[in-house]
Amino acid sequence: MMRAMNFFEHQEAARRRTSLLVGYYALAVGAIIVSLYAVALTVFRQGVAVHGSQPADAPLWDPGLFAVVALGVGGLILIGTLYKIATLRGGGEAVATMLGGRPVAPNTTDLHERRLLNIVEEMAVASGTPIPRVFVLDDEQAINAFAAGFTPADAVVTVTRGTLEKLTRDELQGVIAHEFSHIFNGDMRLNIRLMGVLYGILVLSLAGYWMFRITANTGSGSRSRKEKGNALGAIVILGLAMWIIGYIGVIFARLIKSAVSRQREYLADASAVQFTRNPLGIGGALKKIGGFAAGSRLLSPHAEQASHLFFANGLRDSVFGLMATHPPLVERIRRIDPQFDGNFAATAGGDGLMESDDAPAGSLVGVTPVAPPPLPTAAQVAIRPGAIVNTIGTLPTEGLAYAAGLLSAIPAPLRMACRETDGAQAVVYGLLLSQDAAVRAAQRDQIAAAAPEDVTRRLDELAPHMAAVSPETRLPLADVAIATLRHLPADGYAALRTAIFALAAADDKITIFEYAVMRLLTRRLDAAFGMARRPVVRYTTLEPLLADCDLVLSGLAWFGSDSAPEAQQAFAQGLAELGCTGRLELRPQKEATLTALDPALDRLAQATPPLKQKILAAAAACVSADGRVTVDEAEALHAVADTLGCPMPPLMAQAA
């Protein structure tokens, strides 16, 4: 039996498929240019395009003509591709908006939307993924959904109105788990690249169509018709050729898109079952699509461009299924439920909402929250570095129930506060307030000077509840608040960011939790507000990153150790996991500070997925070297994993 790939292998495979797509793109453009050159040369040899002349022995190779065709056609396709990629620069939000999506407000009072947000939050917290922004396609009554984005940090999850209203919580959870699989497996970036490539070739076909239409109807009443007839005829022929050849290119691009997408859908279905431990969830959703009159077909005129992103086929059935972006519905269901007989029961038109979801996450049918165990600072959690790496991009056993328990353990006023931007800012400020009375008073004055009055007021109101936040729930609380902060205006986020860094430095030291919050905030929001670029792969070998690995491992070794010998032992274990024993030395504690880690982590984030796997395993070896992982150490490792773009489930869940 073939071994299943882990998160890092999926990410590397997706990165290589993206490179392969560039190669296919170049081949397609080259084939189109050669085909159109052949047409242009034929027209020229017939003497149609040169003032009616009839060249006797025109050569088959005409560099000048080829250059004109190559520059014209290649430039047109390239411009179309770059235009589409530019319009999709906003990532998943741009795709959702293109299809008519509406962002769901965190403080929504719609029960269907509240249930959806709760499910997404549970899934994100359980997997360690940044909580995606959620959109709804209000005008689409079909049952469908998609996840889109360049990275987990800018991913969005979008569902149709039909999905919200027709599915039960279990079924909706199965659909969302399917979409989270696409986030984990690196499919999203490839899917957006496919949209750009297909659009560039489509532009050529459209340009040829209009050239043919306009030229064919030009000059019918002109007195110079005879003089220009041959030239117009040539343009008509070239336009027709561009239209036909371009459309053939579109067809082949769709075939490539379909071949890539179909296998990914099977994998995402299987992952959804694994994540939720409930095959009836996603299986029920697929059966409802088969029995529902509207099925999964979308009405948006842009649906074809994004068809490969959808949970189910969003278009009309294609001829012979050759260009279908999704496997047959019956086949998908039988892989989940082998006993399915292929008969779809008529979908009831009733509401899929079974009970109110204007309550804490995990309160609906389908998930029984598991209260997080009390975890003292030195909690004994037996964790192996390899096991930590294997959980990346997955949901551990009972992970959803544990996440629901974490979210339910957060005091209700704080959960409610996180649903609006003023409250979310107050929560983040409250998490960073010092326990020292004098420092806390100074921080309170800083907030009053920097934050809007409503935020300061909310901070004072929430102060008693902040004191009740347990160590294991404070990072999930920060996750939920940070997700809401995406709704801030750009100047509001800039002011918040500045104030948070000042708060953390108010007592001249930064704790691990403060550092984790700052890293999560900047990693997840800076790019969204145009303050940073998304990391790109620049390093394919470990050699240029050894100094950065040395600094990060030294920092983690000192954070979890009470003495120099303990730090040395932790560092040695990290080096062994990295495969660099004897090549690096433990940095002095004064050099391996939290702030010194920032530039090192930023460079490590530009490594290939296989390198990130080794780096994260080494980091895990450092924090678990003494056989115990504290809440602080778990938060530090979480910050490292998040910076590397690796969704890591809560370590403490393994103690549940």
C-alpha positions in Angstrom: 0.0 0.0 0.0 1.3 3.4 -0.9 2.4 5.6 2.1 0.2 8.7 2.6 2.1 11.9 2.2 2.4 14.3 5.1 1.8 18.1 5.1 5.3 19.0 4.0 5.3 16.4 1.2 2.0 17.8 0.0 3.3 21.3 0.1 6.4 20.4 -1.9 4.4 18.4 -4.4 2.1 21.4 -4.9 5.2 23.7 -5.3 6.6 21.4 -8.0 3.2 21.2 -9.7 3.2 25.0 -9.9 6.6 24.9 -11.6 5.3 22.2 -13.9 2.3 24.4 -14.7 4.7 27.1 -15.8 6.3 24.6 -18.2 2.9 23.6 -19.6 2.0 27.2 -19.9 5.2 27.9 -21.9 4.6 24.9 -24.1 1.0 25.9 -24.8 2.0 29.5 -25.7 4.7 28.2 -27.9 2.4 25.8 -29.7 -0.2 28.6 -30.2 2.5 30.9 -31.6 3.8 28.3 -34.0 0.2 27.5 -35.2 -0.6 31.1 -35.8 2.7 31.7 -37.6 1.8 28.8 -39.9 -1.5 30.5 -40.7 0.1 33.9 -41.2 2.7 32.4 -43.4 0.1 30.6 -45.5 -1.8 33.9 -45.9 1.4 35.6 -46.9 2.3 32.9 -49.4 -1.1 33.2 -51.0 -0.4 36.9 -51.5 -3.5 38.0 -49.6 -1.8 40.1 -47.0 0.6 42.0 -49.2 -1.3 44.4 -51.4 -2.7 41.5 -53.4 0.8 40.5 -54.6 1.6 36.8 -55.2 5.1 35.9 -54.1 6.5 33.1 -56.1 8.9 31.4 -53.6 8.3 32.7 -50.2 10.5 30.8 -47.6 8.9 28.7 -45.0 11.0 30.5 -42.3 10.4 34.2 -42.1 12.1 35.6 -39.0 10.4 39.0 -39.3 6.9 37.5 -39.6 7.6 35.0 -36.8 8.8 37.9 -34.6 5.6 39.9 -35.3 3.4 36.9 -34.5 5.4 35.9 -31.4 5.4 39.4 -30.0 1.8 40.0 -30.8 0.4 36.7 -29.7 2.8 36.1 -26.8 2.4 39.6 -25.5 -1.4 39.4 -25.7 -1.5 36.1 -23.7 1.1 37.4 -21.2 -0.8 40.6 -20.6 -4.0 38.6 -20.1 -2.3 36.3 -17.6 -0.6 39.1 -15.7 -3.8 41.1 -15.6 -5.7 38.1 -14.1 -2.9 37.4 -11.6 -2.9 41.1 -10.6 -6.6 41.1 -10.0 -6.2 38.0 -7.8 -3.3 39.5 -5.9 -5.7 39.8 -3.0 -5.7 36.0 -2.8 -8.9 34.3 -1.6 -10.8 37.5 -0.9 -10.3 38.5 -4.5 -11.7 35.2 -5.8 -14.7 35.3 -3.4 -15.5 38.9 -4.4 -15.2 38.1 -8.1 -17.9 35.4 -7.6 -20.2 37.8 -5.7 -19.2 36.8 -2.2 -20.1 38.8 0.9 -17.8 38.7 4.0 -19.6 37.4 7.0 -19.3 39.8 9.9 -17.9 38.3 13.1 -20.8 39.7 15.1 -23.5 38.3 12.7 -26.9 37.5 14.2 -27.9 35.2 11.4 -28.1 31.8 13.0 -26.8 30.0 9.8 -23.8 32.3 9.6 -23.1 32.0 13.3 -23.0 28.2 13.0 -20.7 28.5 10.0 -18.3 30.8 11.9 -18.3 28.5 14.9 -17.4 25.5 12.7 -14.6 27.4 11.0 -13.2 28.6 14.3 -13.2 25.0 15.8 -11.5 23.6 12.7 -8.8 26.3 12.7 -8.1 26.1 16.4 -8.0 22.3 16.3 -5.5 22.3 13.4 -3.4 25.4 14.4 -4.4 27.2 11.2 -5.1 30.9 11.1 -8.9 31.4 11.3 -9.9 32.0 7.6 -12.1 34.9 6.7 -15.6 33.6 5.7 -17.7 34.6 2.7 -21.2 33.7 1.6 -22.5 33.7 -2.0 -26.0 35.0 -1.2 -27.4 34.6 -4.7 -26.4 31.0 -5.1 -29.0 28.5 -3.9 -26.9 25.4 -5.0 -24.9 23.5 -2.5 -21.2 24.4 -3.0 -18.1 25.9 -1.3 -14.5 26.6 -1.9 -11.3 27.6 -0.1 -8.9 30.0 -1.9 -5.7 31.9 -1.1 -2.0 31.9 -1.5 -1.1 30.7 2.0 -3.0 29.5 5.1 -2.6 33.1 6.5 -4.6 34.7 3.7 -7.0 31.8 3.0 -10.8 32.4 2.9 -13.6 29.9 3.0 -16.7 30.6 0.9 -20.0 28.8 0.9 -23.2 29.3 -1.0 -26.5 30.3 0.6 -27.8 26.8 -0.3 -25.0 25.2 1.7 -25.8 27.3 4.7 -29.5 26.5 4.6 -29.7 22.9 3.4 -27.0 21.2 5.3 -27.0 20.0 8.9 -24.1 20.9 11.2 -22.5 17.5 10.6 -22.8 17.9 6.8 -21.5 21.5 6.9 -18.6 20.4 9.1 -17.7 17.7 6.5 -17.7 20.3 3.7 -15.5 22.7 5.7 -13.1 19.9 6.6 -12.9 19.1 2.9 -11.9 22.8 2.2 -9.4 22.8 5.0 -7.7 19.9 3.4 -7.1 22.1 0.3 -5.6 24.7 2.6 -3.3 22.1 4.2 -2.3 20.4 0.9 -1.1 23.5 -0.9 -3.8 23.3 -3.6 -4.8 26.9 -3.3 -1.8 28.6 -4.8 -1.8 26.2 -7.7 -5.5 26.8 -8.3 -5.1 30.6 -8.5 -2.2 30.1 -10.9 -4.4 27.9 -13.1 -7.0 30.8 -13.2 -4.3 33.2 -14.5 -3.0 30.8 -17.2 -6.4 29.9 -18.5 -7.5 33.5 -18.6 -4.4 34.5 -20.6 -5.2 32.0 -23.3 -8.9 32.8 -23.2 -8.0 36.5 -23.9 -6.3 35.4 -27.2 -9.4 33.5 -28.2 -11.7 36.5 -27.4 -9.4 38.9 -29.2 -9.5 36.7 -32.3 -13.3 36.4 -32.1 -13.8 40.2 -32.0 -11.2 40.7 -34.7 -13.1 38.3 -36.9 -16.5 39.8 -36.2 -15.5 43.5 -36.6 -13.4 43.0 -39.7 -15.9 40.7 -41.4 -18.5 43.5 -41.2 -16.1 46.3 -42.2 -16.0 48.0 -45.5 -19.2 46.6 -47.0 -20.1 50.0 -48.3 -16.7 51.5 -48.8 -15.6 52.8 -52.2 -12.1 51.4 -51.5 -13.5 47.9 -51.0 -11.5 46.4 -53.8 -8.2 48.0 -52.7 -8.7 46.9 -49.1 -10.4 43.6 -49.7 -7.3 41.5 -49.6 -6.0 43.1 -46.4 -9.4 42.8 -44.7 -9.6 39.2 -45.8 -6.2 38.5 -44.3 -7.3 40.0 -41.0 -10.5 38.0 -41.1 -8.6 34.8 -41.6 -6.0 35.6 -38.8 -8.8 36.6 -36.5 -10.7 33.4 -37.2 -7.4 31.4 -36.6 -6.8 33.2 -33.3 -10.3 32.4 -32.2 -10.1 28.7 -33.1 -6.5 28.1 -32.0 -7.0 30.1 -28.9 -10.1 28.2 -28.0 -8.3 24.9 -28.6 -5.7 26.2 -26.2 -8.4 26.9 -23.7 -9.7 23.3 -24.1 -6.3 21.8 -23.4 -5.8 24.2 -20.4 -9.1 23.0 -19.1 -8.1 19.4 -19.5 -4.9 20.1 -17.5 -7.0 21.8 -14.9 -9.4 18.9 -14.7 -6.6 16.3 -14.4 -5.1 18.2 -11.6 -8.3 18.8 -9.7 -10.0 15.4 -9.8 -7.4 13.5 -7.8 -7.2 16.4 -5.3 -11.0 16.1 -4.6 -10.7 12.4 -3.7 -7.8 13.2 -1.3 -9.8 16.1 0.2 -12.8 13.8 0.7 -10.7 11.2 2.5 -9.1 13.9 4.6 -12.5 15.3 5.6 -13.5 11.9 6.9 -10.2 11.6 8.8 -10.5 15.1 10.3 -14.2 14.8 11.5 -14.2 11.0 12.2 -17.7 11.1 10.7 -18.1 9.8 7.1 -21.9 10.6 7.3 -21.1 14.3 7.3 -19.4 14.8 4.0 -21.2 11.8 2.6 -24.6 13.3 3.5 -23.6 16.6 1.9 -22.7 14.9 -1.4 -25.9 12.9 -1.3 -27.9 16.1 -0.8 -26.2 17.6 -3.9 -27.3 14.6 -5.9 -30.9 14.9 -4.7 -31.3 18.6 -4.6 -32.9 20.3 -7.7 -30.3 23.0 -7.8 -27.5 20.5 -7.3 -24.1 22.3 -7.0 -24.3 24.4 -10.2 -23.5 28.1 -9.7 -25.1 31.0 -11.6 -22.2 33.4 -11.5 -20.8 34.2 -14.9 -17.3 33.8 -13.4 -18.0 30.3 -12.1 -16.1 28.7 -15.1 -12.9 30.5 -14.2 -13.0 29.2 -10.6 -14.7 25.8 -11.3 -11.7 23.8 -10.1 -11.9 25.4 -6.7 -15.4 24.3 -5.8 -16.4 21.5 -3.4 -18.6 20.0 -6.2 -19.0 20.6 -9.9 -20.3 24.1 -10.3 -20.9 24.0 -14.1 -23.0 22.0 -16.5 -21.8 18.4 -17.1 -19.1 18.5 -19.8 -19.1 16.2 -22.8 -18.0 12.7 -21.8 -16.8 14.2 -18.5 -13.3 14.8 -20.1 -13.2 18.4 -18.8 -15.0 17.8 -15.5 -13.1 19.3 -12.6 -14.6 16.9 -10.2 -15.1 13.1 -10.2 -18.6 11.7 -10.7 -20.7 12.3 -7.6 -21.6 8.6 -7.2 -18.0 7.6 -7.3 -17.1 10.1 -4.6 -19.9 8.9 -2.4 -19.0 5.2 -2.8 -15.4 5.9 -1.8 -16.9 7.2 1.5 -19.9 4.8 1.7 -19.3 1.6 -0.3 -22.9 0.5 0.3 -24.4 3.5 -1.6 -26.7 2.2 -4.4 -26.5 5.4 -6.5 -30.1 6.5 -5.9 -30.5 10.0 -4.6 -33.4 10.7 -2.3 -35.1 14.0 -3.1 -33.7 16.7 -0.9 -36.2 18.3 1.4 -36.6 22.0 1.1 -36.5 22.5 4.8 -33.9 24.3 6.9 -30.7 22.4 7.8 -30.3 24.4 11.0 -31.3 21.9 13.8 -31.0 24.2 16.8 -29.8 27.7 17.7 -26.1 28.4 17.2 -26.0 31.8 18.7 -24.1 30.1 21.5 -20.5 29.1 22.2 -18.6 27.1 19.6 -19.3 23.4 19.9 -22.8 23.8 21.4 -24.6 22.3 18.4 -25.2 18.7 17.4 -22.2 17.0 15.9 -19.5 18.0 18.4 -19.4 17.3 22.1 -16.9 19.7 23.6 -14.1 18.2 25.7 -13.1 20.5 28.5 -9.4 21.2 28.3 -7.6 19.6 31.3 -6.1 21.9 33.9 -2.5 22.3 32.9 0.0 23.8 35.4 3.1 25.6 34.1 5.2 22.5 34.2 2.7 20.1 32.7 4.1 16.8 31.8 3.2 16.1 28.1 5.1 13.2 26.5 5.8 14.4 23.0 8.2 13.1 20.4 9.6 15.5 17.8 8.6 13.2 15.0 5.1 13.0 16.4 4.8 16.8 16.4 5.8 17.0 12.8 3.4 14.3 11.8 0.5 16.3 13.3 1.2 19.4 11.1 -1.6 19.9 8.7 -3.9 17.4 10.4 -6.5 17.2 13.2 -5.4 14.9 16.0 -7.8 12.4 17.5 -10.7 14.2 19.2 -9.1 17.4 18.0 -12.4 19.1 17.0 -14.0 18.3 20.4 -10.9 19.5 22.2 -11.0 22.8 20.2 -14.7 23.2 20.9 -13.8 22.7 24.6 -11.1 25.3 24.5 -13.4 27.9 22.9 -16.2 27.1 25.3 -13.8 27.5 28.3 -13.2 31.2 27.2 -15.5 33.4 29.4 -18.6 34.3 27.4 -18.1 38.1 27.6 -14.7 37.7 25.9 -16.1 35.5 23.2 -18.7 38.1 22.5 -16.2 40.9 22.6 -14.1 39.2 19.9 -17.0 39.4 17.5 -16.5 43.2 16.9 -13.3 45.2 16.2 -13.4 47.4 19.3 -13.8 44.3 21.6 -11.1 42.3 19.7 -8.6 45.2 20.1 -9.5 45.3 23.8 -9.0 41.6 24.2 -5.5 41.7 22.5 -4.5 44.6 24.7 -5.8 42.8 27.8 -3.8 39.7 27.0 -0.6 41.7 27.0 -1.2 43.6 30.2 1.4 42.9 32.9 0.7 41.3 36.2 2.8 43.9 37.9 0.6 46.8 39.1 3.0 49.6 38.3 3.7 48.3 34.8 0.1 47.6 34.2 -0.9 51.2 35.1 1.7 52.5 32.7 0.5 50.2 30.0 -3.1 51.4 30.6 -2.0 55.0 30.1 -0.3 54.0 26.8 -3.5 52.4 25.6 -5.6 55.4 26.5 -3.2 57.6 24.5 -3.1 55.4 21.4 -6.5 53.6 21.2 -9.9 55.0 20.5 -12.0 55.8 23.5 -14.4 53.0 22.8 -11.6 50.5 22.9 -10.3 51.8 26.2 -13.8 51.6 27.7 -14.2 48.0 26.5 -10.8 47.1 28.0 -11.9 48.3 31.4 -15.2 46.4 31.1 -13.4 43.2 30.2 -10.7 43.4 32.8 -12.4 41.1 35.4 -13.0 38.5 32.7 -9.4 38.6 31.4 -8.3 37.5 34.9 -10.2 34.3 34.4 -8.5 33.3 31.2 -6.5 30.1 31.7 -3.0 29.6 30.2 -4.1 27.0 27.7 -7.0 29.1 26.4 -5.2 32.4 26.0 -3.7 31.6 22.6 -7.0 30.4 21.1 -8.5 33.6 22.4 -5.8 35.6 20.6 -6.5 33.6 17.4 -10.2 34.5 17.5 -9.5 38.2 18.2 -6.8 38.4 15.5 -9.2 37.0 12.9 -11.7 39.8 13.7 -8.9 42.4 13.4 -8.8 41.8 9.7 -11.9 44.0 9.5 -10.0 47.0 10.8 -9.3 49.9 8.5 -5.6 50.1 7.4 -4.8 53.1 9.7 -6.5 51.4 12.6 -4.4 48.3 12.2 -1.2 50.4 11.9 -2.0 52.2 15.2 -2.9 48.9 17.0 0.3 47.3 15.7 2.5 50.1 17.1 0.7 50.2 20.4 1.1 46.4 20.9 4.8 46.5 20.4 5.1 49.4 22.9 3.0 47.5 25.4 5.1 44.4 25.2 8.3 46.4 25.7 6.8 48.5 28.6 8.6 46.4 31.3 11.8 46.1 29.3 11.3 42.4 28.7 9.2 40.3 26.4 7.6 37.1 27.6 7.2 34.1 25.4 3.4 34.6 25.2 3.8 38.3 24.3 6.2 37.3 21.6 3.9 34.6 20.3 1.0 37.1 20.1 3.1 39.6 18.2 4.3 37.0 15.8 0.8 35.7 15.1 -0.5 39.2 14.6 2.1 40.4 12.2 2.4 37.1 10.4 -1.3 36.9 9.7 -2.2 40.6 9.2 0.8 42.5 7.9 0.4 41.1 4.4 -3.3 41.6 4.4 -2.8 45.3 5.1 0.1 45.7 2.6 2.8 46.0 5.3 4.7 42.9 4.2 5.0 40.5 1.3 4.1 36.9 1.3 7.2 34.7 1.8 8.5 33.0 -1.3 10.8 30.0 -1.6 14.4 31.2 -1.8 16.4 28.5 -0.1 16.5 24.9 -1.3 19.5 23.8 0.9 20.2 24.2 4.6 23.7 25.7 4.3 22.7 29.4 3.9 20.3 29.0 6.8 22.6 27.4 9.3 23.2 30.6 11.2 19.5 31.2 11.5 18.9 27.7 12.7 21.6 28.1 15.3 20.0 31.3 16.6 16.4 29.8 16.7 17.5 26.5 18.3 19.6 28.4 20.9 16.7 30.6 21.8 14.3 27.6 22.2 16.9 25.8 24.3 17.4 28.6 26.7 13.6 29.3 27.0 12.8 25.9 28.4 15.9 25.4 30.5 16.8 26.3 34.1 20.5 26.0 33.7 23.3 26.1 31.1 23.8 22.3 31.1 20.0 21.8 30.4 20.2 24.4 27.6 23.2 22.6 26.1 21.4 19.3 26.2 18.3 20.7 24.6 20.4 22.4 21.9 22.3 19.1 21.2 19.0 17.3 20.7 17.8 19.9 18.3 21.1 19.7 16.3 20.8 15.9 16.1 17.3 16.2 14.7 18.5 18.8 12.2 21.4 16.5 11.2 24.1 19.1 12.1 25.7 17.6 15.2 29.1 19.3 15.8 28.6 22.0 13.2 26.8 24.6 15.3 27.3 25.9 18.9 24.8 27.1 21.5 24.6 30.9 21.4 25.0 32.8 24.7 21.6 33.5 26.3 22.0 37.3 25.8 22.3 36.8 22.1 19.4 34.3 21.7 16.7 36.8 22.7 13.2 36.7 21.4 13.6 39.9 19.4 16.8 38.5 17.8 14.8 35.5 16.5 12.6 37.7 14.2 14.9 38.1 11.2 16.1 34.5 11.5 12.5 33.1 11.4 11.7 35.4 8.5 14.5 33.8 6.5 13.6 30.3 7.6 10.1 31.0 6.3 11.6 31.2 2.8 12.9 27.6 2.9 11.3 24.7 0.9 8.8 22.5 2.7 11.3 19.6 3.2 13.7 22.0 4.9 10.9 23.4 7.1 10.1 19.9 8.2 13.6 19.4 9.4 13.7 22.8 11.1 10.5 22.3 12.9 11.5 18.8 14.0 14.7 20.3 15.4 12.7 23.0 17.2 10.3 20.4 18.7 13.3 18.4 19.9 14.6 21.4 21.8 11.4 22.1 23.7 10.8 18.5 24.5 14.4 17.6 25.4 13.7 17.5 29.2 10.6 15.3 28.8 8.1 18.1 29.6 6.5 20.8 27.5 5.1 23.8 29.4 2.4 26.1 28.1 5.1 28.7 27.4 7.2 26.3 25.4 4.2 25.1 23.5 3.3 28.8 22.6 6.9 29.4 21.5 6.9 26.4 19.2 3.5 27.4 17.9 4.9 30.8 17.0 7.8 29.2 15.2 5.5 26.8 13.3 3.1 29.6 12.4 5.9 31.8 11.0 7.1 28.9 8.9 3.5 28.6 7.5 3.0 25.2 9.2 -0.4 24.8 10.9 0.4 23.0 14.2 -2.5 21.6 16.4 -2.4 22.5 20.1 0.3 20.5 21.8 -1.7 20.3 25.0 -4.5 18.5 23.2 -2.3 15.4 23.4 -2.7 15.6 27.2 -6.5 15.5 26.9 
